[in-house]
Amino acid sequence: MSEQQEKRLFSRINFDAVTTILGNDLERETSLLDISLKGALVTRPDDWTHDVGAKFKLNIKLSKDTIIEMDATVAHIENNHIGFHCEHIDLESITHLRRIVELNTGNEELLHRELSALRGH
């Protein structure tokens, strides 16, 4: 297990959803690869020119009427992927995200531990 994986406090859920990256004169649609309570991993758009630390808004479309919106910072860029760290998420979006984590981990104790860690950060 890598050091990064050992340090990870939040379960990453593989999840396929259309994601729009907005900000810095950019609006690009891409694919969500995985999501956690503290961030998201997306496919890197072909014309990506932004660096680690750049701030964006992510709109993750779960269904026609359900979108998770988060303000996020580019945490890492590797090959064809961009990792975003969630800086802010509204109550409605965190409720949707919590439900995704709950359904995909199948472990209510793990979910509560992650939510406690989230509040501690």
Buried (B, 14 or more C-beta within 10 A) or exposed (E): EEEEEEEEBBBBBEBEBEBBBEBEEBEBEBEBBBBBBBBBBBBBBEEBEBEEEBEBBBBBBBEEEEBBBBBBBBBEBEEEBBBBBBBEBEEEBBEBBBEBBBEBBEEEEBBEBBBEEBEEE
